[in-house]
Amino acid sequence: MLQNSGGEWIDNMTILQKLVNDFYKNLFTNNNIGGRWFQTDVTYPQIDVAAIEKLVLSIGDEEVKRALFSMNPWEASVPNGFPAGFFQQTWDIAGKNICLLEM
């Protein structure tokens, strides 16, 4: 249940979905229509073509293993909260499945 802008409690799923969608649309709407744009002195380096090509490559199992084993065993490596040491210790059993996970 959520409260609408009028303070009424809503439990209808369709109306709840609309409330949530509207909330985020309003949250990310630019209300500063008359804002002035200007160029600053701040610049950022361009990424070269070779680096861009590396960014689109798929990540291999060995890269996952290398990254995981470079971590401190007590660091949490994924949203499930298991520390890296758990995966390091179970790599022979669970390594293939770990590489199949979509984070």
N, C-alpha and C positions, 0 to 999 in steps of 0.2 A: 504494500500500500504506500502511496505517496500523497502528499497534499498538493493541490493545485494552487494557483496564485490567489484564489478566493478563499483558501483555508479549508476547502472541502477535502475529505479523504476519498481517494479514488482507488478502487480495486478491480475495475474492468481492464482486462489485459490490453485491449485495443487502445483505450484512452491512455493507459500507462505508457505504452510504446510511443504514442504521440507526444505525451508530456516530456519524456526523456529526449526524444529527437528534437523537439522544439527548444528544450533547455540548452542542448549543445549547439544547435544552430545559432541561437541568440548569443551564447557564450563566445563563439568564434566569429561573430559578425563584426565587421569594421564599422564602428559608429562614428569614426572620425573622417567623414567623407571629405571635409575641406582641408585635410592635412597637406602641408607643403613638403615637397620632395626636393632634396638638394644633394649634390655630390659632395662627399667628404674626402679627406686626404687619405683615409684608410683604404688600403688595397690588399688583396689576398693573392697569393701565388696561384698560377694555373697548374692543374694536374697534367702531367705529360701523358701522351697516348699510351705508352707502355704501362704506366700505373693504372690507367683506366681499364686497359685490357685485363690486368690482373684482378681488378675488382669484380669482374663479371664471371671469372672462372668458378667452377663448382669446388666445394671443399671436399677433399679426399679423407678417407679413413685415417691415413697416417698423419695428416695434419691435425685432425681431431685428437688423436692419441698424443701427439707431440705437445699440443697445447695443454691437454689435461694433465699430462705427466710433468709439465713445467710448473704447475700450480702447487702452492703449499697444500699439504694434505687436508688441512682444516678449513680451506676456503670453500664456500658454497659455489658450485659451478653452474647450476641451472636453477630455474624457478622452484623446482620441487624441494630445494634446500639440502639435498644430500651433499656432504662435503666431497671435495675432489678425491680424498683418500679412499672413499668407498669405491669409486669407479676405478681408481688405480689398483686397488686390491682385487677387484672382481673383473678386471679387463679380459682375462682369458675366457671367462664365462659369459660376460655381458657386453663385451666390446662391440661386437657386430650390431647388437640391438641399440647400443648407445649411439652409434653412427647413423642409424636409421631414424632416430628421433628428430622431429621438426620442432624447433624451439620457437 
